[in-house]
Amino acid sequence: MAAASTSVPFAQALLQRAHSPETAASHYNDRIAHRPLQIRASSPTPSARATRRKALTERRDKRKRNAQTPRPLSAAQKRRLGLNEIPKEQQKYAIYVPLHELWLGYMREILGLTGAQRGAFVTPASAGQMLASADMHGAKLRVVRSRCVGRVGLEGIVVRDTRYTFEIVTEHNVVKALPKEHTVFGFSISLAHVEAKEGEEAQAPRPLQFEIFGEQFQTRAPDRANRKFRLHYQPDL
C-alpha cells in the first residue's frame, strides 16, 4: 500500500476514490498535470504623480493624432481656393449638350413616357411629386416670370443646382446664377425619341411644356429626393 501511494500522485489517488484508475489518470493528466497556470506579474500601485503624467501623455498624443487627421474644407476655404468655380475653358455650351440629352432620357423615364408603360396623360397630380424631387443638373431652363425683369428670357443648361440658385451656361458661353426666389422657370421635354404604341400613327408629337416655381426648389438637390410635394397657391407671382 505504501509503494502504491508513493508511485501515484496524491491528487490522482483522490480521483481514484471516485473513478476508475484509467478515468482518474485521464482527469489528472488533462485537468491537473498539463493545465496552464496564468501568472499575473506583481507591480506596485502607481503613484498619483505617475497617473497624472500618463493622462497628460495620452491627451497630448490624442491631440497630435487629431491634428494629423485630414478634415473637410469649410465653405469659406472652398471659395478661397475656387473649388466651386467652373474653369473658363469649360464654360462652353457645347460641352453640356450631351448632358442635356442624358437628362431628357432621365425625365422621360421617371415620367413614364418610354416603353410599353407610356402613360396617356401627364398631370400635376401624377408628375408633380416626381418633378419636385428630380435632379435638375442638365435641364435646359428658361426664365418665364421673375420680379427682376432683366432675367426674363434667360435660357441655358443647368450646370450647378445650389440651395438658392440655378447656375446655367448660356449659348453665348456665359455662366449665370439665377436666384430661385420669386422666379418661374420653364423647360420642355421632346418626345421625338418616344416610340409610338401599336395601332398609333407615327407622327412627331409636340414636346411637353413644364413650368416650375423656383421657391419650391429651394433645397439642395440631394435633400429634394425625400421632400413631399403639395399643390398650393403662390401669392408672390
C-alpha positions, 0 to 999 in steps of 0.5 A: 500500500505504501509503494502504491501511494508513493508511485501515484500522485496524491491528487490522482489517488483522490480521483481514484476514490471516485473513478476508475484508475484509467478515468482518474489518470485521464482527469489528472493528466488533462485537468491537473498535470498539463493545465496552464497556470496564468501568472499575473506579474506583481507591480506596485500601485502607481503613484498619483504623480505617475497617473497624472503624467500618463493622462497628460501623455495620452491627451497630448498624443490624442491631440497630435493624432487629431491634428494629423487627421485630414478634415473637410474644407469649410465653405469659406476655404472652398471659395478661397481656393475656387473649388466651386468655380467652373474653369473658363475653358469649360464654360462652353455650351457645347460641352453640356449638350450631351448632358442635356440629352442624358437628362431628357432620357432621365425625365422621360423615364421617371415620367413614364413616357418610354416603353410599353408603360407610356402613360396617356396623360401627364398631370400635376397630380401624377408628375408633380411629386416626381418633378419636385424631387428630380435632379435638375443638373442638365435641364435646359431652363428658361426664365418665364416670370421673375420680379427682376425683369432683366432675367426674363428670357434667360435660357441655358443648361443647368450646370450647378443646382445650389440651395438658392440658385440655378447656375446655367451656361448660356449659348453665348458661353456665359455662366449665370446664377439665377436666384430661385426666389420669386422666379418661374422657370420653364423647360420642355421635354421632346418626345421625338425619341418616344416610340409610338404604341401599336395601332398609333400613327407615327407622327412627331408629337409636340414636346411637353411644356413644364413650368416650375416655381423656383421657391419650391426648389429651394433645397439642395438637390440631394435633400429634394429626393425625400421632400413631399410635394403639395399643390398650393397657391403662390401669392408672390407671382 
